[in-house]
Amino acid sequence: MSDGYKDLNNKKVLFIRLSSLGDLILTLPTLKAIKDRYPRAHIAWLVQGALQDVLSGNPYLDEIISVDLLSVTDKYATPTTWLKGGIRFLHNLRKAQRIFQEKRFDVVLEFQALFKSGIFAFLNRGAERYGFKNARELSHLFLTRPTFIKDKSRHAVYNYLQFARYFDCPTDEIGFPIYIPPEDEAYIDRLLLQEGIKPGDLTIFLSATARWRSKFWEQEVFARLGDELVRRYGAKLIFSGLPSEVGYLQVIREMMQEDAIIMAGRTNIKQFFALVRRCRLYVGVDSGAMHAAAAFGIPVVALFGPSNPRWIGPFGQEKGIIRLDLPCAPCNKRDCPDRSCMRGITPEMVLEKVEEVVPSL
């Protein structure tokens, strides 16, 4: 085996980061760094089909290859989901293999570090396949060059930027390129006006849901916080989430005495980005929306319990993190009957952090 390619110009490079929304966003600085350094590289990205619009239109990306996978690890997964997911995974492996045989990538960068992503990397048999040597689920065995160390004591962005630095890419300036079509920007402008939100209003994005049940805050406590944000600041409140989460969000709104708008199910991914970018403040749990807000430079106040903010917190906004110092946290459990790490956070703690992060509200 050679020492591998160090000059990526005129090479065909495949990024593998299938999901999730937040993790795709956190990989974007590495895409930008590599394309800035090697503008003649052809860069493709293998991504879960439901999330391909996170990447569509990105000026640093030459090609998107989507695979139609089911999420079998989120809070809505059932045994039937697992069965369907396995069958679909095998079907998409065959589809991807045909594509890779045609494309013949020179370099594969495997960011996800799981068995399923490792298998997709392995299908590129003629490529130099880079990734983390301490990856989970033995996925490093699918790589020709398990080069990097995943260190959860530092942010995921810096872990991913190891790939860029290996190829001599400057990483001092970190950017999150996200493309939003003008028509989706205009749609959100019209939608907000219809809901009585005008330019210049103090609009706060409230994120009450996440992929892990253990990250959820109590609905009644969220309602109390929302009421106080309206009363103190005259804020216009927006709840958003998946279409399947509308009912959960409606319960919060019904518990409130003040008004709030539910946008879940009313936007596609690009419109969701435009919605986040229109807000003056993000308040909520650790979610993909939190990473979108941080990428756009929106001030973030984020509630952390089971997940590790040093690894996956709002990038560059450590000041906005709220977490309890408990011996069991962060546990990284997707479900927990206790959830004391979240239940112990009070609206008063959040409001105090809001004053600290955005004193000019």
N, C-alpha and C positions, 0 to 999 in steps of 0.2 A: 504493500500500500504506500502511495506517495504521501508527502506531507500535507496534501490537500490544497485546494485553491485558496489563495490569499487575495488575489485580484478578481473581483466578481464582475467587472465589466465584460460584456458579451457572454456572460454565463446565464444559464436558466436556473433560477432560484425558487424553491418552493417553501413558503411558510406553512407550518401546520399548527393551527390553533383553532380548534373546532368550535369552542364555546368557552365561557358564557359571555353575555353582553359586557360585563365589567372587565373580564379577562382579555377580551378582544381590544377594548379601549386601552388597556395597560400595555399591550404589545405594540401599539401604534408608534411610540417613540423609536422603537428599534427599526421598524419599517422605514421611517423617515430618515434615520441616521444612515442606514445602508443605502437607500436610494440617493440621498444627497451625495454620498461618497462615490457611488458607482451608478451614475445616471444611465449608463448603457446596459446595465443588468436588466434582464427580463424577470420581474418578480411576480409570482403567482401566489395565491393564498387559498389553502384548503379550509373550508369553513362549513359549518352546519347550515343547511339551506334556509332555515327560518331566521338566521341572523346575517345573511349575506348583505342585506341593505345597510348594516353597520359599516361595510367596506365599500359599497358601490359608489362609483364616482370619485373615489380617492385618487388624487393626482399622483401619488407615490406608488400606486399599484397598477400593474399592467394587465392582470388577469385574475378572475375569481373562479375557483372550482368548488362547486357546492355539492354536498352530500346530504341525503335526506335521512337524518338520524332522529330517533326518538330519545328524549331525555328520560333515563330510567333512575335518576338519582334525586330528582326534586320531590317536593312535598306531595305532588299529585300522582306519583308513580304507584302502580298496582302490579300484582303478579302478571296480569294480562299485558300490562305495559312492558314488563321485562321480556315476555315471550315475543311480542310483536317487535320490540326493540332489537332482540337478537336476530330475528329473521331479517329485519331491515338492514341491520349492520352487515350481515353476510352478503346481501344483495348489493349494497353500496361498496363493499370491498371489491367485488367483481367489476362494478362500474368504474371504480377508481383505478383498478389495475389496467383496464383498457386505455384509460386516459393517460396514465403515466407511461405506458408503453409507447404511446404516440408522441408525448411531449418530450420524454427523455431529459429529465431535469439533471443538472450537474451537481447541485447542492440542495440538500433538504435541511431546514432548520425546524426542529421539533420542540415546540415550546410547552406543549400541554403535559408531557411527561406522564402519560397513562398508557395502559395496555392498548386501548383502542387507537390512540394517536400513534403509538409505536408501530402497530401493525400497518397503518397507512404509510408511515415512513419506510418500513421494510419493503413495501411493494416497489419502491424506487431502487431496485437492486444495483443499478449502475452508478448511483449517485453517492457523493460523500454525505453521510447522514449525521448531523450534529445534534446534540442535546445534552441533557443533564445526566451526569454519571451516578447521581444518587436519586434517580427518578423512582416513582412508585410503580408497583405492580410489575417489576422486572422489565419495564419498558426500555431501559438502557440496553438490553440485549439485542434490540432491533436496530441499534445504531452502529455505524462504523467508527464514529468519533464521539464517544461519550465524554465530553470535554469539560463541561461547566458544573459548578456546584450550586444547587438550590439551597439558599440560606434564608430561612424565614425570620431571621433577626434583622433583615433589611428588606426594603420595599420590593415588591414584585417587579416594578419598573426597572430597578437597578439590576435585579437578577436577569431579566430579559436583555438588558443592554450589554451583558457579557458577550452575547453573540455579535453585536455590532463592534465592540472593542476588539474582539478576536480578529476581525477583518479590517482592523486599523481605521475604524470610523470614528471621527470626533463625536463625543457624547456630552459635551459641556452644555449645549443648548438643547433642552428637551421640549419637544412639541408633540401635540396630539392632533394630527390632521383628521378632521371629520368633515365630509362634504354633505351639505344640505341643499337640495335643489331650490331655486327661487320660488317655484310654485308651492312647495311645502312650507316655506317661510310665510308666504302670503296666506295660505290656508290657516295657519295658526293665528296670524294677525286678525283674520276675519272671525275665527272662532272665539278668540278672547274678547273681541268687541261685542259679539253676540251675547257673551256671558257677562257683559258689563265691566270688563277689565280694559282700561284705557292705557295708552303709553304713558309712562311716568308713575303709574300706580305701584305701590309696594306689593309685589306678587311673591308669595312664598310657596315653594314646591314642598309638599309633605309626602314623604315616602313611608308608608306603613306596612309594606309587604316585602318579602324576599323569598329566595328559593328554599331557604332552610326555615322550618317552623321555629327552631330555637332562637332565631333572630327577631321574632315578632315581639312587639311591645303590647301591653294591654289596650284593647280598644277604648275603654272608658278613660284611660289616662291620656291617650292620644286626643280624645275629644276635649278633655280639660285643657290640654296644651293649645289646641286649635282655637278654642274660645279666648284664651288669654292673649294669643298673638293678635287676634282681631281687636280686642279691647285696648291693648297697650299701644299698638302701632297702626291701627286702621288697615291692617293687611288684607289682601285678597288671597284666599287659600285655594291651592289646587292639589287634589289627590290624584295620583295616577298609578297604574299597575296593569296587569294582564286583564283581558276581558273576563276571564274566569274569576277575577278578584273583585269585580264590581259589587257583588253582594256584601262582601266583607267590609268594603269601604263605605257602603251605604249605611251599615250599622253604626260606624263611627260618626258619620254626618248626622244621623238621627239622634245620636246621643248629645250632639252639640246644640248650644243655644244660639250661636252665631252661624253665619252662612259659610259654606264651602262648596267648591265645584269639583265634581268627579269627572276626570278626563279618561279614565281607564276604558279601553275598548273604542275610543274615538280617534285614535291616531295610528298611523303606521310608524315604523322605526324612525324614518327621517323626520316626520312631523313630531314625534316624541322628542327628538333632539332639539328641534326648533322650539318646542314648548319649554324644555329645560333651560335653553339659552335665554328665553324671555324673562326668566325669574330672577329676582334679586337675592334670593337666599334659598338654600336647600336645608331642610330639617327632616331627619328620618333615620331609618335603620341602615345598616350596611347592605347596599344593593347596587345593581348596575346603574340605576339612576344617580346614585351618589358619585360613581366614577365619571359619569357623563358631566355632572355639574362641576366636578373638580377639573376635568379636561377643558371646560369652557371658562374656567376662572371664576365660577360662581362661588361665593362664600358658602362653606359647608359646616353644619353642625350635625355630627353623626353619632348615633348610639351604638356602641359595640358591647357585645356580650360573649358569645361562643367563638367568634372569629378573632384573628390576631391583627390588630391595627398596624403593627410594625410591618407586617407583610402585605396587607391588603387594605390599608386605610386610605382616606382621600389624599391623593398624592400632593405633597407640598402644603397640606393644610392640617398638620398634626395638632395645631392649636384648637381645632374644632372638634376633637374627639372626646366623647364622654364614655367612660368605662369605670366599673367598680373594681377595686383591688380585692379580688376573691381568690382563694387558693385553687379553685376549680376552673378558673377562666384564664386564658381562652382554652376551651376543651375541644373545639372543632367538631362537635357533635351536631348532626343535622336535626336531631330531635332530642328533647330533654323534658322530663316531666316536672322538673323543678324550676328551671329558668330564673333562678335568683339573680343571675348576672344582669338580666333585663328588668325583672320586676322591681329590683332595688333602685332603678333610675326613676327620678321623680320629675314632674313638669317644672318644678322650681329649679332643678339642676340644669335642665335644658334652657330655660329662660335666662339663667345666669350666664350660660355659655354663649347664647345669642348676643347678649350685651357685650360680652368680651370679644366675640368675633367681628361683630358689626356694630360698634358703639354709636355710629351715626344714624341708626334707624329712627 
